Amino acid sequence: MSPAEESPAAPSSTSAPGAVRLDVRRGDPTPEELAAVIAVVTEAYEREASAAVAEDEVRPSAWQVSARALRAPLRRDVAWGRFAG
């Protein structure tokens, strides 16, 4: 095992905030292969982040959509059937 594989990579104080950590568990990838993996993952992340935008308009909740409107107030001036006096 190489010294890099024996101990886990500790974040250094010089690393940029939000930097991605990549651990190679098996094999010995070339720098070109690592660059290709980073490019593909970065592109997928940027595409997902751009699609994950909150909507500006506030949509009514399911409760508001399914709720029945309030009944119109009773008209006291109209007689009710034949029971009008």
C-alpha positions in Angstrom: 0.0 0.0 0.0 1.2 3.5 -0.7 1.3 6.1 2.1 -1.7 7.8 0.5 -3.8 4.7 0.8 -2.8 3.8 4.4 -4.3 6.9 6.0 -7.5 8.6 5.1 -7.1 11.9 3.4 -7.5 14.7 5.9 -8.9 18.0 4.7 -6.1 20.5 4.6 -6.4 24.0 5.7 -5.6 25.3 2.2 -8.5 23.5 0.5 -11.2 25.7 -0.9 -14.5 25.7 0.9 -17.0 23.4 -1.0 -14.2 21.5 -2.6 -15.0 18.0 -3.7 -13.2 15.1 -2.1 -12.5 12.1 -4.4 -11.3 8.8 -2.9 -10.0 6.1 -5.2 -10.8 2.8 -3.5 -9.4 0.3 -6.1 -7.1 0.4 -9.1 -4.7 3.0 -10.2 -6.5 5.5 -12.5 -4.5 7.8 -14.7 -4.8 11.6 -14.3 -6.8 11.7 -17.6 -9.3 9.1 -16.2 -9.7 11.1 -13.0 -10.1 14.3 -15.0 -12.8 12.6 -17.1 -14.7 11.4 -14.0 -14.5 14.9 -12.4 -15.8 16.5 -15.6 -18.7 14.1 -15.9 -19.7 14.4 -12.2 -19.4 18.2 -12.3 -21.6 18.5 -15.4 -24.2 16.2 -13.9 -24.2 18.3 -10.7 -24.4 21.6 -12.5 -27.3 20.3 -14.6 -29.2 19.1 -11.5 -28.5 22.3 -9.6 -29.8 24.5 -12.5 -33.0 22.4 -12.7 -33.6 22.6 -9.0 -35.0 26.1 -8.9 -37.9 27.0 -6.7 -41.0 28.3 -8.4 -41.8 31.9 -8.0 -45.6 31.6 -8.0 -47.2 30.2 -4.9 -49.6 27.4 -5.8 -52.6 26.6 -3.7 -52.2 23.6 -1.4 -54.1 20.3 -2.1 -56.4 21.2 0.8 -57.3 24.6 -0.8 -57.9 23.0 -4.2 -60.2 20.3 -2.8 -62.1 22.4 -0.3 -65.6 23.3 -1.1 -66.6 27.0 -1.3 -68.6 28.4 1.6 -72.4 28.3 1.1 -74.0 31.6 0.1 -75.9 33.3 3.0 -79.6 32.5 3.3 -81.9 35.1 1.8 -84.5 35.9 4.4 -86.7 37.9 2.0 -87.5 34.8 -0.2 -90.2 32.5 1.1 -89.2 28.9 1.7 -91.6 26.6 -0.2 -95.3 26.8 0.7 -94.6 27.6 4.3 -94.5 31.3 3.6 -96.7 33.3 5.9 
